[in-house]
Amino acid sequence: MKVAIIPVDTQIYQKLKEDTGSPVVKRMMGQVSFKTELIQPVPNDKNVIRQVLARIADAGIADLVLTIGGIGCRENDWVPEATKSIVEKELPGLSEGMRLYMVRTRKRAMLTRGTAGIRKHTLFVNLPGSPKVIRECLEYILPEIVYAVEVLLGEHDDINE
């Protein structure tokens, strides 16, 4: 299984800030034998994000795309809108599950707007930007992500197994 990791942050894109989230994601994906590829960071620009996400799915570059950051309520947080604009099917349970899990220890998790969905045979999941929260979220939803990708790859017939 191939996973593309995409940091979405204009400062990381401009090399003004270090990308601290991608190493966490890469390490955790390695634990479930996903082959990871770090895509160049992209700026907080809805059209750029949309183009990058669509290109990855349409070219079959990855089975799973994990975006990092850009899911809050700041003026330039556009990742959920860009993701929703390119997916064919939304999977709200993944993002709802992450929010419910996070809100137990941090009420501000209610302000996150991440989403998840499918385009062709690629699963997209928006992750928060904090390395600590990324780790916590992935620990919680990783088994379901693995199963969903296996379903998309035809390894399971029934989502309710």
JOCOR-V314515 format. One record per pair of residues at least 4 apart in sequence whose C-alpha atoms are under 8 Angstrom apart, sorted by sequence separation. I is the first residue (numbers start at 0). J is the second residue. If there is no record, write none. Layout:
((I:J) (I:J))
This chain:
((7:11) (8:12) (9:13) (10:14) (11:15) (18:22) (19:23) (20:24) (21:25) (22:26) (23:27) (24:28) (25:29) (26:30) (27:31) (28:32) (29:33) (43:47) (44:48) (45:49) (46:50) (47:51) (48:52) (49:53) (50:54) (51:55) (52:56) (53:57) (54:58) (55:59) (56:60) (72:76) (77:81) (78:82) (79:83) (80:84) (81:85) (82:86) (90:94) (91:95) (92:96) (93:97) (94:98) (95:99) (96:100) (97:101) (98:102) (99:103) (101:105) (102:106) (107:111) (117:121) (118:122) (128:132) (129:133) (130:134) (131:135) (132:136) (133:137) (134:138) (135:139) (136:140) (137:141) (140:144) (141:145) (142:146) (143:147) (144:148) (145:149) (146:150) (147:151) (148:152) (149:153) (150:154) (6:11) (7:12) (10:15) (11:16) (28:33) (29:34) (42:47) (43:48) (55:60) (56:61) (71:76) (101:106) (102:107) (117:122) (118:123) (127:132) (128:133) (149:154) (150:155) (10:16) (11:17) (28:34) (29:35) (41:47) (42:48) (55:61) (56:62) (69:75) (70:76) (83:89) (102:108) (116:122) (117:123) (127:133) (149:155) (150:156) (11:18) (28:35) (41:48) (69:76) (70:77) (101:108) (102:109) (115:122) (116:123) (126:133) (150:157) (69:77) (70:78) (115:123) (116:124) (150:158) (69:78) (70:79) (115:124) (25:35) (68:78) (69:79) (98:108) (114:124) (115:125) (126:136) (98:109) (113:124) (114:125) (147:158) (6:18) (52:64) (66:78) (113:125) (98:111) (113:126) (6:20) (113:127) (6:21) (5:21) (21:37) (111:127) (4:21) (94:113) (4:24) (94:114) (4:25) (93:114) (94:115) (93:115) (91:114) (90:114) (91:115) (89:114) (90:115) (91:116) (122:147) (2:28) (43:69) (89:115) (90:116) (122:148) (12:39) (89:116) (90:117) (121:148) (12:40) (88:116) (89:117) (11:40) (12:41) (87:116) (88:117) (11:41) (12:42) (48:78) (52:82) (86:116) (87:117) (88:118) (94:124) (121:151) (2:33) (4:35) (11:42) (44:75) (83:114) (86:117) (87:118) (93:124) (94:125) (101:132) (120:151) (0:32) (1:33) (2:34) (3:35) (4:36) (5:37) (6:38) (8:40) (9:41) (10:42) (43:75) (45:77) (49:81) (53:85) (82:114) (83:115) (86:118) (87:119) (120:152) (0:33) (1:34) (2:35) (3:36) (4:37) (5:38) (6:39) (7:40) (8:41) (9:42) (43:76) (44:77) (45:78) (48:81) (49:82) (52:85) (79:112) (82:115) (83:116) (85:118) (0:34) (1:35) (2:36) (3:37) (4:38) (5:39) (6:40) (7:41) (8:42) (9:43) (43:77) (48:82) (79:113) (82:116) (101:135) (1:36) (3:38) (5:40) (6:41) (7:42) (8:43) (43:78) (45:80) (46:81) (49:84) (78:113) (79:114) (101:136) (5:41) (7:43) (45:81) (49:85) (100:136) (72:110) (71:110) (72:111) (97:136) (100:139) (71:111) (72:112) (7:48) (70:111) (71:112) (82:123) (70:112) (71:113) (97:139) (70:113) (97:140) (96:140) (21:67) (79:125) (20:67) (78:125) (93:140) (70:125) (70:126) (3:60) (64:121) (66:123) (68:125) (70:127) (3:61) (62:120) (63:121) (64:122) (65:123) (66:124) (67:125) (68:126) (69:127) (1:60) (2:61) (5:64) (7:66) (62:121) (63:122) (64:123) (65:124) (66:125) (67:126) (68:127) (69:128) (1:61) (2:62) (3:63) (4:64) (5:65) (6:66) (7:67) (8:68) (61:121) (62:122) (63:123) (64:124) (65:125) (66:126) (67:127) (68:128) (0:61) (1:62) (2:63) (3:64) (4:65) (5:66) (6:67) (7:68) (8:69) (59:120) (63:124) (65:126) (67:128) (68:129) (0:62) (1:63) (2:64) (3:65) (4:66) (5:67) (6:68) (7:69) (56:118) (57:119) (59:121) (0:63) (2:65) (4:67) (56:119) (56:120) (53:118) (56:121) (7:78) (63:148) (62:148) (23:130) (27:134) (20:128) (20:129) (24:133) (19:129) (20:130) (23:133) (24:134) (27:137) (19:130) (23:134) (20:133) (31:145) (0:148))
